[in-house]
Amino acid sequence: MNSQTKGLLDETFGDVAAIMDTVLPEPDLLEFYRRLERREILWNTFIDENTIDVSMYILKWNSEDKKIPVENRVPIKIYINSDGGCVNTVMHIIDIIKLSKTPVYTIGLGKAYSSGGLLLMAGHKRYIFPNTCCLIHDGSSGAFGNTSKLLDNLEYTKEIESKVQEYILSHTKISKELFKENYRKDWYLFSEDILKYGIADYVVTDLEDVL
């Protein structure tokens, strides 16, 4: 273990570093735990069932805050840079954010596409940067199989799309007419339109806003 790494571990974990001379944590893992200490989640990946544990962190922090007045709680921050992914997973996490008494801030980085855009909309406070891009579009069913299964999947997909539409209309300033006009195409929005349509609330002009 070199002196710089040992100093980093000592600073972060104290005496624990002394027993880890021969087994070093991966730098990415070390930074992951540092972010958790600060109640920060970096969503820099595809959204799938492997990322649903984010909801468990939100539950954990709400449990820790149970006796703390809401206005005094340390906010949870979700930094988003994602191409999107599974709508079921993101809608569950949106449910958890909605129920969270501890404030959850969503922060769009470079891209908040598809399900990543839905996640951005869910924050109690919602931030973007001057060049953040959001994508709203219809989803992919991934259906295969015989005709009856395809028809079942079609009904399921229509129901999911209806729920997504209801969610978007209730969490933004997008009108039903504008939504229907753009939903069947890849609708890319940059910061000006993200603010205009109420997908986010603030453009970061000072890093202190999100630190």
N, C-alpha and C positions, 0 to 999 in steps of 0.2 A: 504494500500500500504506500503510495507516495504521500508526501507531507501535505500537499494541497487537498487531496481526497480525504485524508484523515481529518484535516481541519474542518472540512465541510461536514463530515459525519459527526464530529465532536460538537460542532455548532448546532446541528440539527437534532441529534439524538443523545448527546451527552455521553455517558459512560458506555452506552450500548456499542459505540464505535470500537471500544477496546477489545470486545470479544468478536469483532468481525474482521480482523486483520487478514484472514485468509479467504473470507467469503464476502466479496463486495457486491452491493446491490447495483443493478443496471442504472445508469444515470437517468434514463427516462422514468424508471420506476421511482427513483428518489425524488424527482421533480413532481411526479404524480402525487406522492404522499405529502409533499410540501404544499401543493395546491389544495389538497383536502384539508390541511391544517388551516388554510385561509378561507375555507368554504368556497373554493373555486373549482369548476369543472370545465375542462377543455374538451369540447366536442369536435374533434378534428378527424372525423372518420365517418364511414357509412353507418346509417342508423339501422340496426337490426336487433334481433333478440339478445345479442351479447351486450348491448348497451342499456338494457332495461334496468340494470342495477343502479343507474342514476336515481331512479325513484327511491331506492332504499337509502341512499345518502340523504335525500331530502327528508325522508321520514326520520332518519337518525338525528338530523340537526333540529327538526321540530321537537323531537323527544327531549333533546338536551336543553331546549329553550322553554320547556313547558311552564316554568315558574317565572319566566322573564317577560315583562310587558312587551307587546309587539313592537312598540316604537323604540325599544332599547335593544332589540335583537340584531345580531350581526347578519347582514344580508348574504344570501347565497347567490353566487354569480356563475352563470353558464355562458362561456365563450363559444360561439358557434362558427365553425368553418366547415361546412358539410355539403355534399352533393345530394343529400336526402336519404331516402331508404324506406323502411317498413312503416306504413301509416298506422298499423295497430300499436306498435311500440311507441311512436311519438304521441299518439292520442292518449295512451295511458299516462305517459309522463306529463302531458298537458293537464290531465285530470289531477295528478298529484300536485302540480304547481298551483292549480286553482284552489285546492284545499289547504295548501301550505299557509300557516299563519306567519311563519318567518318569511320576510320578503324575498322573492326570487327575481333577480335581475337577469335579463337575457341581453347578450352583447354580440351583435353580428360583426364578424371580422371580414374576410375577403368575400365569402359567399355564404348565403343562406338559401340553398336551393330546395325546392319541393318540400319534403318533410322538415328540412332545416328551416325553411321559411315559416312553417306552421309553429315550430318551436320558438322562433324569434317572437312571434305574435303573442306568446303566452305569458311573457314576463310581467311582473307587477310594475317594473320599469323596464323600458326597452331602448337599447342604445345601438347605434350603428356608427361606422366611420364614413368619411366623405366619399370613399369609393367602394363601399359595401354594395353587393348586388344580391337581389332576391329573385327567386324564380317561383312563379305560381303556374301550375299546369294540371291536367288530369293525370291520374295514376296509371300504373300498369297492373293488369290483373294476374299475369303469369299463368293464365288458365291453360289446361291441357286435359285430354281425356275424351270420353265419348260425349255424344250430343247432350244427354240429360245432365251430365256433370257440368258441361259448359254453360247450360242454361241456368243451373243452380248458381254457378259462379257469377253469371251475369246479374242475377238478382242480388246476390251478396255485394257485388261491386257497385251496383246502383245505390244500395243502402249506404255503403261506406262513403260514396261520393256525395250523397245527400247530407251526411253528418259533417263532412269536411266543408261543404258549402255553408252550412249553418254556422259552423265554427268561424270561418273566415269572415262572414258577414257580421257576426256579433263581436269580433275582435278587431275590426278595421273600419275604415270609412268607405270601403268599396261597396258600391251599390249592386243590387242583384242584377241589374241590366248590364253593368260593366263587367261583372264577374262572368256572366254567361257569354258575353262577347269575346272574352279573352281566355277562358278556361281551357278550351280545346286546342290551344296552341301553347308554345313555350313563351310565356309572358315574363320577360325580364324587366326588373325595375331597379333603377339606381337610386341613390340616396334622396334626391329631390322628390321622386315619386313615392318612395318608401314613406317619407314623412307626409306627403300630400294625402296619401291614402290610409294613413294611420296604422301602418304595419309596424312602425317603431315610433318612439316619442322624441328622441334626441339624437343629434349628430355630435359625436365627441369632438370637441375643439381643444380640450385640455385633458391630458392623461389622468389628472386627478379625478376626473368625472367617473372613471371606472376602476380606480385603484382602491 
